[in-house]
Amino acid sequence: MAKKKDTTNLTELLLESMGQPDPMLHMLEWLCSALMEAEVSAKLGAEKSERSTERVSSRSGYRPRRLDTRMGTMYLMIPKVRSGGYIPFFVTERKRSEAALIQVVQEAFVQGVSTRKMDKLAKSLGIENLSRSQVSEMTKGLNDQVEAFRHRPLEGDYPILWVDALYEKVRFDGRVVSMAIQLVCGVNQEGQREVLAIEPMLCESAETYGEVFRSLKDRGLKTPALVISDAHSGLIAAIRENFPGASWQRCKVHFMRNILAHVPQRNKQAFAKELKEIWLAPTAVGARERAARLCEAYASRFPKAIETLENGLEDSLSFYAFPQLDSRKIASSNMIERLNEEIRRRTKVISIFPNPDSYLRLVTTYLMEYAEDWSVSRCYIRKDSLATLLPAAA
């Protein structure tokens, strides 16, 4: 008698290796599993653990199966049937099923997936007799995974926040509008970056920003030690109202752009070179001295630029109060700006989003990928340098 293979260890290994892949692959994996469960239930004439006179056979556990797709490698647990066996749909119709599955996952992020479309997908894969409740459950599950990330509880301390907005064209209320998605990223007490908030807004105001911050606090966010952003008046008001005691750093890059907007094009390069030197000073006192010299030299030539510099200088020097931190990372919102640029690169194929939900869904998906990468990458800010900020964030 042939020795029966012990698949227990293999199963455990495969389950461990499943881990947390990128969101698109994870959702494809979930969709395959959901469709297999529905197909087996239809084949057996009863749901899992259901007592039914119409049952023709019963389940017999699972077996592991590796599936390579264009989106990556998945490790699936295939249901086993006691009599008659079960061959998954993606084995018999590999290329067609893979293309259909990937298409529906992508559509789930951009267009949303209706119950009718999910039922059509199942039939195209040769899966018949899906109940409306089964289809509805799969449809709901696709959106639930995205929403779960956006509304997850926040635990621990986030002493530093970066805030910025991302704009895209979206169809809304019968017209095309420029819609913002407010992004809030933070560094946790371990020094790792996290995406904390992804909230859509039609206009930027103290009220809309305030709603974002109140939602964060409801999810567990404590007052940070430092918030970095541009100088939108509504955003500043919301930061001061919702995070009393937090320092606000005006992004020096945005600030420089504001100043240079009042300098003639032919003079921009030379003036910008001197302007940058302000924030390269080793201390706040040195930065003020450099700014004073610049103001004295150019007050008559570029009065509006100098006025802008004088009015906003102090807010752009807040990072000097945190000498233990890397000034390159906290003096500007470049970290979140680079994230926005990468998202724009990946969404440029969609000139106009069909609705706000599709915009939010796709952006959230990409941000979930970055969040997973950040969770296993090196610390963005050294953990020991954050130690003195944690009491202030408590």
TANORRA-V455569 format. One record per pair of residues at least 6 apart in sequence whose C-alpha atoms are under 8 Angstrom apart, sorted by sequence separation. I is the first residue (numbers start at 1). GAP is how many residues later the second one is. D is the distance in Angstrom with one decimal. If there is no record, write none. Layout:
((I:GAP:D) (I:GAP:D))
This chain:
((20:6:7.1) (41:6:4.9) (46:6:6.3) (67:6:5.8) (68:6:6.3) (80:6:6.3) (107:6:6.6) (122:6:7.1) (170:6:5.5) (171:6:6.2) (187:6:4.5) (188:6:7.2) (240:6:7.6) (281:6:5.1) (329:6:7.2) (353:6:5.9) (41:7:6.8) (45:7:7.9) (66:7:7.1) (67:7:5.2) (79:7:7.4) (90:7:5.5) (169:7:6.4) (170:7:5.4) (186:7:5.6) (187:7:6.2) (201:7:6.9) (280:7:7.4) (299:7:5.9) (320:7:7.6) (46:8:7.0) (66:8:5.9) (67:8:6.3) (89:8:7.3) (90:8:6.9) (122:8:7.8) (169:8:5.6) (170:8:6.2) (185:8:6.9) (186:8:5.4) (260:8:6.5) (278:8:7.8) (279:8:6.0) (298:8:7.1) (319:8:6.6) (45:9:5.7) (46:9:5.4) (66:9:4.6) (67:9:7.3) (104:9:7.3) (169:9:4.6) (170:9:6.3) (185:9:5.6) (186:9:6.6) (239:9:8.0) (278:9:4.8) (281:9:7.9) (45:10:4.7) (65:10:5.8) (66:10:6.3) (78:10:7.5) (168:10:5.6) (169:10:6.2) (185:10:4.5) (186:10:6.6) (277:10:8.0) (278:10:7.3) (44:11:5.5) (45:11:6.3) (48:11:7.8) (64:11:6.8) (65:11:5.2) (119:11:7.3) (167:11:6.2) (168:11:5.7) (184:11:6.3) (185:11:5.3) (295:11:5.8) (319:11:6.3) (44:12:5.3) (64:12:5.8) (65:12:6.2) (167:12:5.4) (168:12:6.8) (183:12:7.6) (184:12:5.5) (185:12:7.0) (227:12:7.8) (260:12:7.2) (278:12:5.5) (319:12:5.7) (44:13:5.5) (64:13:4.6) (65:13:6.6) (167:13:4.4) (183:13:7.6) (184:13:4.9) (199:13:6.8) (277:13:7.3) (278:13:5.9) (318:13:7.9) (44:14:6.6) (63:14:5.4) (64:14:6.1) (104:14:7.9) (166:14:5.3) (167:14:6.5) (183:14:5.5) (184:14:6.9) (317:14:7.8) (62:15:5.7) (63:15:5.2) (165:15:5.9) (166:15:5.2) (182:15:7.3) (183:15:5.0) (197:15:7.4) (295:15:8.0) (316:15:7.4) (62:16:5.2) (63:16:6.6) (119:16:6.2) (165:16:5.5) (166:16:6.5) (182:16:5.7) (183:16:6.8) (256:16:7.9) (275:16:7.8) (62:17:4.5) (63:17:6.9) (104:17:7.7) (115:17:7.8) (118:17:6.4) (165:17:4.5) (166:17:7.4) (181:17:6.4) (182:17:5.0) (61:18:6.1) (62:18:5.3) (164:18:6.1) (165:18:5.8) (181:18:5.3) (182:18:6.1) (60:19:7.4) (61:19:5.5) (163:19:7.4) (164:19:5.5) (181:19:4.2) (182:19:7.1) (197:19:7.1) (224:19:7.1) (227:19:7.0) (229:19:7.8) (231:19:6.1) (256:19:7.6) (275:19:7.5) (59:20:7.1) (60:20:5.0) (61:20:7.8) (101:20:7.8) (115:20:6.0) (118:20:7.9) (163:20:5.9) (164:20:6.7) (180:20:5.8) (181:20:6.0) (196:20:7.6) (223:20:5.3) (225:20:7.6) (226:20:5.5) (227:20:6.3) (228:20:6.0) (229:20:6.6) (230:20:5.5) (231:20:7.7) (274:20:7.5) (343:20:7.0) (59:21:5.8) (60:21:5.3) (100:21:7.0) (115:21:5.6) (118:21:6.8) (163:21:4.7) (179:21:7.3) (180:21:5.3) (223:21:7.4) (225:21:4.8) (226:21:4.7) (227:21:5.0) (228:21:4.8) (229:21:5.6) (230:21:5.2) (59:22:4.5) (60:22:5.6) (162:22:5.7) (163:22:6.6) (179:22:6.4) (180:22:6.1) (223:22:7.8) (224:22:5.9) (225:22:6.1) (226:22:5.8) (227:22:6.1) (228:22:6.1) (229:22:5.4) (58:23:6.0) (59:23:5.8) (161:23:6.7) (162:23:5.2) (179:23:5.2) (180:23:7.3) (223:23:6.8) (226:23:7.1) (228:23:6.3) (343:23:7.0) (57:24:7.2) (58:24:5.8) (115:24:6.1) (161:24:5.7) (162:24:6.1) (178:24:7.5) (179:24:7.6) (230:24:6.1) (231:24:7.9) (57:25:6.5) (58:25:7.6) (114:25:6.7) (161:25:4.3) (209:25:7.0) (210:25:7.9) (213:25:7.7) (230:25:7.5) (57:26:6.3) (113:26:6.3) (160:26:5.6) (161:26:6.7) (209:26:5.9) (213:26:7.8) (159:27:7.5) (160:27:5.6) (206:27:7.5) (207:27:7.5) (252:27:7.9) (97:28:5.9) (158:28:5.9) (159:28:6.6) (160:28:7.7) (205:28:7.7) (206:28:3.8) (210:28:5.0) (214:28:7.1) (69:29:7.0) (96:29:7.8) (158:29:5.4) (159:29:6.7) (205:29:4.4) (206:29:5.7) (209:29:5.9) (210:29:7.6) (213:29:6.6) (158:30:4.4) (159:30:7.1) (182:30:7.9) (204:30:6.8) (205:30:6.7) (206:30:7.7) (287:30:7.9) (71:31:8.0) (112:31:7.9) (157:31:5.8) (158:31:6.1) (204:31:7.7) (206:31:5.9) (207:31:7.3) (210:31:8.0) (93:32:7.4) (156:32:7.3) (157:32:5.6) (206:32:5.2) (210:32:7.0) (156:33:7.1) (284:33:6.5) (108:34:6.9) (90:35:7.9) (108:35:7.5) (89:36:6.4) (284:36:5.8) (89:37:7.0) (283:37:6.5) (89:38:7.6) (279:38:7.6) (40:39:7.4) (263:39:6.3) (262:40:7.1) (36:42:7.4) (37:42:7.3) (154:42:7.9) (262:42:6.0) (263:42:6.5) (33:43:7.1) (36:43:7.4) (262:43:5.0) (33:44:7.5) (261:44:7.6) (29:45:6.4) (33:45:7.8) (260:45:6.7) (25:46:6.1) (29:46:7.9) (40:46:7.4) (150:46:7.7) (259:46:4.9) (24:47:7.7) (25:47:6.7) (29:47:7.1) (150:47:6.6) (259:47:7.4) (150:48:6.5) (25:49:7.5) (259:49:5.9) (14:50:7.1) (258:50:7.5) (259:50:6.3) (11:52:7.3) (36:52:6.5) (11:53:5.9) (36:53:7.7) (10:54:7.8) (326:55:7.3) (7:56:7.9) (18:56:7.2) (325:56:7.3) (18:57:6.2) (255:57:7.7) (325:57:8.0) (17:58:7.9) (15:60:7.5) (325:60:6.0) (14:61:6.4) (255:61:7.6) (324:61:5.6) (325:61:7.6) (154:62:8.0) (158:63:7.3) (161:63:7.0) (157:64:7.3) (158:64:7.2) (159:64:7.6) (160:64:5.7) (163:64:7.4) (252:64:5.8) (154:65:5.6) (155:65:6.2) (156:65:8.0) (157:65:6.6) (159:65:4.4) (160:65:6.1) (161:65:6.4) (162:65:5.9) (163:65:6.3) (164:65:6.3) (250:65:5.4) (251:65:6.4) (153:66:4.9) (154:66:4.9) (155:66:7.3) (158:66:6.0) (159:66:5.0) (160:66:4.9) (161:66:4.8) (162:66:4.8) (163:66:5.1) (164:66:7.4) (249:66:5.8) (250:66:4.6) (152:67:7.2) (153:67:6.2) (154:67:6.0) (157:67:7.8) (159:67:6.5) (160:67:5.9) (161:67:6.2) (162:67:6.0) (163:67:8.0) (248:67:7.0) (249:67:5.7) (250:67:7.8) (151:68:7.4) (160:68:7.8) (249:68:7.0) (250:68:7.7) (32:69:7.9) (249:69:5.2) (31:70:7.8) (248:70:6.7) (249:70:6.3) (247:71:7.0) (28:73:6.9) (28:74:6.9) (28:77:6.4) (27:78:7.0) (254:78:7.9) (252:79:6.1) (253:79:6.1) (251:80:6.0) (252:80:5.3) (253:80:7.7) (24:81:7.1) (249:81:7.8) (250:81:7.6) (251:81:4.0) (253:81:7.8) (24:82:7.8) (249:82:6.7) (250:82:7.2) (251:82:5.7) (249:83:7.6) (42:86:7.7) (35:87:7.5) (42:87:6.3) (39:88:6.2) (42:88:7.0) (39:89:7.7) (39:91:7.6) (38:92:6.8) (38:96:6.9) (228:102:7.0) (228:103:7.5) (229:103:7.3) (230:103:7.7) (34:104:6.7) (228:104:6.6) (229:104:6.0) (228:105:6.1) (31:107:7.3) (31:111:7.9) (27:115:7.0) (27:118:7.9) (185:151:7.2) (200:156:7.7) (200:160:6.9) (199:161:7.8) (198:162:7.8) (225:164:6.2) (225:165:7.8) (198:166:6.9) (225:167:5.7) (224:168:7.1) (225:168:5.4) (164:169:7.6) (223:169:7.9) (224:169:4.6) (163:170:7.4) (223:170:5.2) (224:170:7.9) (162:171:6.1) (222:171:6.2) (223:171:6.8) (164:172:6.9) (195:172:7.1) (222:172:6.2) (162:173:8.0) (163:173:7.4) (164:173:7.4) (195:173:7.9) (162:174:6.7) (166:174:6.3) (176:176:7.8) (195:176:6.1) (179:177:7.9) (194:177:5.8) (193:178:7.6) (181:179:7.4) (194:180:7.0) (171:181:6.9) (193:181:6.0) (194:181:7.6) (169:182:7.1) (170:182:5.4) (171:182:6.2) (192:182:6.7) (193:182:7.3) (169:183:5.1) (170:183:4.6) (171:183:5.3) (172:183:6.0) (192:183:6.6) (168:184:7.5) (169:184:6.4) (170:184:6.2) (171:184:5.1) (172:184:6.9) (168:185:7.8) (170:185:5.8) (171:185:7.2) (192:185:7.9) (170:186:6.3) (192:186:7.4) (193:186:7.6) (192:187:4.9) (193:187:6.4) (191:188:5.0) (192:188:5.6) (170:189:7.3) (190:189:7.3) (191:189:5.7) (192:189:7.1) (191:190:4.8) (168:191:8.0) (191:191:5.7) (190:192:7.8) (191:192:4.9) (187:193:7.7) (190:193:5.2) (187:194:7.6) (189:194:6.7) (191:195:7.3) (189:197:6.8) (189:198:7.8) (189:201:7.3) (150:214:7.6) (146:215:6.9) (146:218:6.8) (146:219:6.9) (149:219:7.5) (159:227:7.5) (159:230:6.2) (159:231:6.2) (157:233:6.8) (159:233:7.8) (159:234:5.4) (158:235:7.1) (157:236:6.5) (157:237:7.0) (110:243:7.7) (111:243:7.1) (112:245:7.9) (112:246:6.7) (111:247:5.4) (110:248:4.4) (109:249:6.2) (110:249:6.7) (110:251:6.5) (109:252:5.1) (110:252:5.7) (109:253:5.0) (109:256:7.3) (24:341:7.3) (23:342:6.3) (23:343:7.9) (23:345:6.4) (22:346:7.6) (23:346:6.1) (22:347:5.4) (22:350:7.3) (20:352:7.9))
